[in-house]
Amino acid sequence: MLNTFLIEIFINYPAIIEASTTLHTQTNVLNKSKMRTIIISVLVLLCITDVSKAQKPYIKDATVEEQLEFVEKEASKWQNYIMVFDSWFRQLKNNVNNTISEKNEVISRLETTIVSKDSTITELNRQLELTASDLKETLKEKNSFSFLGISMAKGVFLSIVIFIFIILIAVTALAILVLQRNNLSASKIRKELEKTREEFEEHRQRARQKYEALVVQHHKEIQKIKEG
């Protein structure tokens, strides 16, 4: 491209001046200063002509990535340098700044949305904790009741009732056993009493019979004495 050619001219400018000076030494019409001015003027005119002919219209509506690719592709390159038109650079800078501003606005809106969401989540968590507490209290009230002015859980009350019922069954069984034992003892005592009565009656009968026998014998002895 013409820009590369111009750059080469700038680099070799001292040699060109020296050659021009040697060439015109004999005539001595132009000195080095005049020659330098002429060459610079020619180079400036060539640059202006090249710019007016080679500059492409800038892609304004493209993305930043596409604009960077456009500038990198269309800009003049020489060794490790890239020459960009000032209008392109200003347009790219303006577009980049606009894009950054838009992104910052989006980030700001997103941050506001995040803060709002965090506040909503915090409020929902608080309501969830209150609901869980109310549910726990409701279940506690549902599973408990007041007995003799004492609030207790239904499970505890049921355990107490079962325990009392078991104790009553045990006491009843013990009472039945004691009663049966007493009945057996009373029956045994009754039998022993009947046996004792029978023995006493037999003894009384034997004693009566002996007494009667003694009376009869005594009466007989008395009769014998009277007769004798």
C-alpha positions in Angstrom: 0.0 0.0 0.0 1.0 3.6 -0.4 1.3 4.2 3.4 4.0 1.5 3.6 5.8 3.2 0.7 5.6 6.5 2.5 7.0 5.0 5.7 9.9 3.6 3.8 10.6 7.1 2.4 10.6 8.5 5.9 13.0 5.9 7.0 15.4 6.4 4.1 14.9 10.2 4.2 18.6 11.0 5.2 19.9 8.9 2.3 17.5 10.6 -0.1 18.6 14.0 1.1 22.3 13.0 0.8 21.7 11.8 -2.7 19.8 14.8 -3.7 22.5 17.1 -2.3 25.2 15.2 -4.2 23.1 15.4 -7.4 22.7 19.1 -7.2 26.0 20.1 -5.8 27.3 21.5 -9.1 24.2 23.5 -9.7 23.9 24.7 -6.1 20.3 25.9 -6.8 18.6 24.3 -3.9 20.1 23.8 -0.5 19.3 21.0 1.9 16.7 23.0 3.7 14.7 23.7 0.5 15.0 20.2 -0.7 13.7 18.9 2.7 10.7 21.3 2.5 9.8 20.1 -1.0 10.1 16.4 -0.1 7.9 16.9 3.1 5.3 18.8 1.1 5.2 16.1 -1.5 4.9 13.4 1.1 2.0 15.3 2.9 0.2 15.7 -0.4 0.7 12.0 -1.2 -0.7 11.1 2.3 -3.7 13.3 1.9 -4.4 11.8 -1.6 -4.0 8.3 -0.3 -6.3 8.9 2.7 -9.0 10.5 0.5 -8.8 7.5 -1.9 -8.2 4.6 0.5 -10.3 5.3 3.6 -13.4 3.1 3.8 -16.6 4.1 5.5 -16.6 3.1 9.2 -19.1 0.4 10.3 -21.0 2.3 13.0 -23.8 -0.1 13.8 -21.6 -3.2 14.2 -20.6 -4.7 17.6 -17.4 -3.7 19.3 -15.8 -7.0 18.4 -16.7 -6.5 14.7 -15.4 -2.9 14.8 -12.1 -4.0 16.3 -11.8 -6.7 13.6 -12.6 -4.0 11.0 -10.0 -1.6 12.3 -7.4 -4.4 12.6 -8.1 -5.6 9.0 -8.3 -2.2 7.3 -5.6 -0.3 9.1 -2.2 0.1 7.6 0.5 -2.2 9.0 4.2 -1.7 9.1 6.5 -4.0 11.0 5.1 -4.2 14.6 3.0 -1.0 14.2 -0.6 -0.4 13.1 -1.7 3.0 11.8 -5.4 3.8 12.3 -7.4 6.7 11.0 -8.1 9.3 13.6 -11.8 9.3 12.7 -11.9 5.5 13.1 -10.2 5.7 16.4 -12.6 8.4 17.7 -15.6 6.4 16.5 -14.3 3.2 18.0 -13.5 5.0 21.3 -17.0 6.5 21.3 -18.7 3.2 20.6 -16.6 1.4 23.2 -17.5 4.1 25.8 -21.2 3.8 24.9 -21.0 0.0 25.1 -19.3 0.3 28.5 -22.0 2.7 29.7 -24.7 0.4 28.5 -23.1 -2.5 30.2 -22.7 -0.5 33.4 -26.4 0.4 33.3 -27.2 -3.3 32.8 -24.9 -4.2 35.7 -26.5 -1.5 37.9 -30.0 -2.8 37.1 -28.9 -6.3 37.7 -27.4 -5.3 41.1 -30.6 -3.5 42.0 -32.6 -6.6 41.0 -30.2 -8.8 43.0 -30.6 -6.6 46.1 -34.4 -6.7 45.6 -34.3 -10.5 45.2 -32.1 -10.8 48.3 -34.6 -8.7 50.2 -37.5 -10.8 49.0 -35.6 -14.0 49.9 -34.9 -12.7 53.3 -38.5 -11.8 53.8 -39.7 -15.2 52.5 -37.2 -16.9 54.9 -38.6 -14.9 57.8 -42.2 -15.7 56.9 -41.1 -19.4 56.5 -39.6 -19.4 60.0 -42.8 -17.8 61.4 -44.9 -20.4 59.5 -42.7 -23.2 60.8 -43.0 -21.8 64.4 -46.8 -21.5 64.1 -47.0 -25.1 62.7 -44.9 -26.4 65.5 -47.1 -24.6 68.1 -50.2 -25.9 66.4 -49.0 -29.5 66.3 -48.0 -29.1 70.0 -51.4 -27.8 70.9 -53.0 -30.6 68.8 -51.0 -33.3 70.4 -51.6 -32.0 74.0 -54.4 -31.1 76.3 -55.0 -29.9 79.8 -55.7 -32.5 82.6 -56.5 -31.2 86.1 -55.0 -27.9 85.0 -51.8 -29.5 83.8 -50.9 -29.2 80.2 -49.4 -32.4 78.9 -48.8 -34.2 75.6 -51.3 -36.8 74.5 -48.5 -39.4 74.3 -47.5 -38.7 77.9 -51.2 -38.8 79.0 -51.7 -42.1 77.2 -48.6 -43.5 78.8 -49.9 -42.5 82.2 -53.3 -44.0 81.5 -51.8 -47.2 80.4 -49.5 -47.3 83.4 -52.5 -46.7 85.8 -54.5 -49.3 83.9 -51.7 -51.8 84.3 -51.5 -51.0 88.0 -55.2 -51.5 88.4 -55.1 -54.8 86.6 -52.2 -55.9 88.9 -54.0 -54.7 92.0 -57.2 -56.5 90.9 -55.3 -59.7 90.2 -53.5 -59.4 93.5 -56.8 -58.8 95.3 -58.3 -61.8 93.5 -55.4 -64.0 94.5 -55.6 -62.8 98.1 -59.4 -63.4 98.1 -58.9 -66.9 96.7 -56.3 -67.6 99.3 -58.5 -66.3 102.0 -61.4 -68.4 100.7 -59.1 -71.5 100.7 -58.0 -70.6 104.2 -61.6 -70.1 105.4 -62.6 -73.4 103.8 -59.8 -75.2 105.5 -60.6 -73.6 108.8 -64.2 -74.4 108.4 -63.3 -78.1 107.7 -61.0 -78.1 110.7 -63.8 -76.6 112.8 -66.3 -79.2 111.7 -63.8 -81.9 112.4 -63.2 -80.4 115.9 -66.9 -80.2 116.5 -67.3 -83.8 115.5 -64.4 -84.8 117.8 -65.9 -82.8 120.6 -69.3 -84.4 120.0 -67.8 -87.8 120.1 -65.9 -86.9 123.2 -69.0 -85.6 124.8 -70.9 -88.7 123.9 -68.2 -90.9 125.3 -68.0 -88.8 128.5 -71.8 -88.9 128.9 -71.8 -92.7 128.3 -69.1 -93.0 131.0 -71.0 -90.8 133.3 -74.1 -92.7 132.8 -72.2 -95.9 133.3 -70.7 -94.6 136.5 -74.0 -93.4 137.8 -75.6 -96.8 137.1 -72.6 -98.6 138.7 -72.8 -96.2 141.7 -76.5 -96.8 142.0 -75.9 -100.6 141.9 -73.2 -100.3 144.6 -75.6 -98.3 146.7 -78.3 -100.9 146.3 -75.8 -103.6 147.2 -74.9 -101.8 150.4 -78.5 -101.3 151.3 -79.3 -104.9 150.8 -76.3 -106.1 152.7 
